[in-house]
């Protein structure tokens, strides 16, 4: 459950920042770069800030998420 939420948030932020870059200001692409860098960092370190935030909000880790963290 938590992994699906994280993927949804990351994908939404990327799409929103791309639309804002096209229709508002090109500097919104920095948000896209930030999200991409965080995704890359979490793949290397197995630590994700958004997962910690969701845990603090009480979002439970599902069985599928626990199995992928082994």
Phi, psi and omega in degrees: 000312182296321180296319179296322178295317180298315178297321178295318179294314181297314179297319179295315179298320179295312180295319179296317181293326176294317177296318178295324178294323181287315189260349184237288185209135183298338182291349175294345177294342175297327176294319176300315178297320179296315179296316179298319179295321178292322176297317179296315179300317182291333177289331180275321187260349184059029176233133182227122180298319181297325176297319177295320178296314180296324178298319179294330177278358175091014178284123183282149174277130181277171180298322181294320179296318181295323180291327181281345180273001181289000000 
